[in-house]
Amino acid sequence: MEQHEKKKRDYLLPVSIFVAALLISGSLIYNAGKKSTTPDTTNSELAQNVGNPLANFSKVKDDDHIMGKSGAPITFVLYSDTECPFCKNFHFTMQRVMAEYGDKVAWVYRHAPIDQLHTKARTEAEATECAADLGGNGKFWEYLNRLMEITPSNDGLDGSKLSEIATYVGLDAKKFNECLASEKYKGKVQTQLDESVAAGMQGTPYSIIVLNGTPKYTIPGAVPFDEEEKGQPYMKMIMGELLKEI
């Protein structure tokens, strides 16, 4: 369930157990119950990976949106909801990851709108696809970045802003509005949401880390980039461990 503690971060495991989880159990465990959006599970359930969800991972496809070099040794496949405040925070974390490790990392963005909590997220997801339709992969990322910058989260973004963002990033607003009204990407968004659930997503953000083409780890939650509280895992630490494996 969402909780609105913006600065307090409570982690499930100390560093030593985190490293063991990373190297042995195949999961990066983070307190997703307080740092993610989930419609139907309790906090304790959300922090658990049952079975082998990575067996259902959907490989990166031609219509995926990728930042960085395709085939990079480390690929983050992120399932996200544009109105989830923790997704917004993690979006900025991933931007820092790409800035610092871009030659070794690729970032794949996929949609996982949680309708029960964010009624606007699905339309916003389709809006990002319309940006890609009109301007390619580059415009997808420009549009998504701008949306994440201005949304207050939790359904706080005025729907009229979607067309304004299109204009802001240099797209034809009329064509954009026509695309959005057509709902032509409704199926793609739903497919990615379905795939996220099959791959173990119980809340957003949800990341699957692919090393040298093989899905190996998950991050269920919004890990900060370099904040160290109580000696617990954060993204620079996670990247340090991942770089040892490639």
Residue, then its C-alpha position, 0 to 999 in steps of 0.5 A: m500500500e502507498q504510504h506518504e513518508k517522503k524521506k524516511r526509508d526503511y529497508l528489509l535487510p542489512v548490507s551483508i544479507f543484501v549481498a548474499a541475496l544478490l549473489i545467491s538468491g537472485s533478488l535485490i530485496y528492498n522494502a517495496g511495501k513503503k516504496s511502491t504502488t500496489p493495488d491488492t497486496t499487503n506490505s509483507e506480501l509485496a516484499q516476497n518473490v514467490g517461485n521463479p517469476l523470472a521464468n516468465f520474463s518477456k525478453v526485450k523486443d523491437d517495440d520496447h523503448i530503450m535508453g542506452k546501447s541495446g545489448a549492454p551488459i547490464t539492462f534494467v527493465l523497469y515497469s512503471d506507473t507515471e502517477c506513482p510517486f515512488c516511480k517518479n523518484f526512481h525515474f530520477t534515480m535511473q537518469r543518474v544511473m544512465a549518466e554515470y554508467g551509460d556505457k555499461v547500462a541500458w534502460v528499458y521502460r515498460h508500462a504498468p499503470i495501477d488503475q485501482l490507485h491511479t486512474k490517469a496513468r493508463t492514458e498517460a502511458e498511451a500518451t508516451e506511446c503516441a509521442a514515440d509514434l510521432g517522433g520515434n524513441g527519442k521523443f518517447w524519452e523526452y515526453l516521458n521525462r517531461l511528464m515525470e518532471i511536472t506531474p504532482s503524482n497520485d492523479g495530480l496531473d491535469g489531462s490538458k497537460l498531455s497535449e502541452i507536453a507534446t508541444y513542449v517536446g516539439l510534436d504536432a499537437k493536433k496529430f498527438n491528440e488524434c493519436l491519443a483519442s484513437e486509443k491505438y496503444k491501449g493494447k500495448v499498454q495492457t500487454q506490458l501490464d500483463e507481462s509485468v504481473a506474470a514476471g512477479m510485479q506486485g507493485t510499482p516501480y518493479s525492475i528486472i535486471v538482465l545481465n549479459g542477456t539473462p534475467k537474474y535479479t529483481i528490485p521491487g521498489a524505488v531504491p535511492f541512488d546514493e543515500e545511505e541510511k542504516g547501512q542499507p542497499y542503494m543504487k550505487m552499491i547495487m551497481g558496484e555488485l553488478l559490475k563485478e558480474i559482467 
